Amino acid sequence: AISCTYWLWLRSIRNPGSWLWGILTGFSYIYMVLAWGGYIFVLNSIGLHALLLVGLGRFNSGVYKAYTLFFVIGTYGAMQVPVVGWQPI
C-alpha cells in the first residue's frame, strides 16, 4: 500500500499534465490508512517532497494540483476511518 502510494505520487508529478494521477494517489493513501497505522509518515513525507520541489524551483501548477487532490481526497478519506478520526487535521 505504501509503495503504491509513493509510486502514484511520483507518477502524478512526472509532468504538468499528469496531475490527474493525484486522484488515484489520494485513494491509494486511503487504502494505506486502512491497512497500516503509519499514515502520518506518508502524509508528511509527500508534503516534504512537495516542499523540496519548491526549494529546487521544480514546483509548477501540475504539482500543485496533484498535491491538492492527494491531500483533500486522502485527508477526507482518512477522517472516515474511526480509529483515525480528526487526527489528520
C-alpha positions in Angstrom: 0.0 0.0 0.0 2.8 2.4 0.9 4.8 1.6 -2.3 1.7 2.1 -4.4 1.0 5.5 -2.8 4.6 6.7 -3.4 4.6 5.4 -7.0 1.3 7.1 -7.8 2.6 10.3 -6.2 5.8 10.2 -8.4 3.6 9.4 -11.4 1.3 12.4 -10.7 4.2 14.9 -10.7 6.0 13.4 -13.8 4.9 16.3 -16.0 2.5 19.2 -15.6 -0.3 17.3 -17.5 -0.2 14.2 -15.3 -1.8 15.8 -12.2 -4.9 13.6 -12.5 -2.9 10.8 -11.1 -3.2 12.7 -7.8 -6.8 11.4 -7.5 -5.5 7.8 -7.5 -2.8 8.8 -5.1 -5.4 10.0 -2.7 -7.4 6.8 -3.0 -4.2 4.7 -2.5 -3.5 6.8 0.6 -6.9 6.0 2.0 -6.3 2.3 1.4 -2.9 2.6 3.1 -4.6 4.3 6.1 -7.0 1.4 6.3 -4.2 -1.2 6.0 -1.4 0.4 8.1 -1.1 2.8 11.0 1.8 4.8 9.7 -0.3 7.1 7.6 1.2 10.3 9.2 4.7 9.3 7.9 3.4 9.0 4.3 1.4 12.3 4.5 4.5 14.2 5.9 7.0 12.7 3.5 4.9 13.6 0.4 4.4 17.1 1.9 8.2 17.4 2.4 8.8 16.2 -1.1 6.5 18.9 -2.4 8.3 21.5 -0.3 11.7 20.2 -1.7 10.3 20.7 -5.2 9.5 24.3 -4.2 13.0 24.8 -2.9 14.6 23.4 -6.0 12.4 25.5 -8.3 10.7 22.5 -9.8 7.2 23.3 -8.5 4.6 24.0 -11.1 0.8 24.1 -11.5 0.7 20.3 -12.1 2.5 19.6 -8.8 0.1 22.0 -7.0 -3.0 20.3 -8.5 -1.6 16.8 -7.8 -0.8 17.6 -4.2 -4.1 19.4 -3.6 -6.1 16.5 -4.9 -4.0 14.0 -2.9 -4.3 16.0 0.3 -8.0 16.7 0.1 -9.1 13.2 -1.0 -6.6 11.5 1.3 -7.4 13.5 4.4 -11.1 13.3 3.9 -10.9 9.6 3.4 -8.6 9.1 6.4 -11.0 11.0 8.6 -13.7 8.5 7.8 -11.7 5.7 9.5 -13.0 5.5 13.1 -9.5 4.9 14.6 -8.1 7.9 12.8 -10.9 10.4 13.2 -9.9 14.1 13.2 -6.2 13.4 13.8 -5.0 14.3 10.3 -6.2 17.9 10.8 
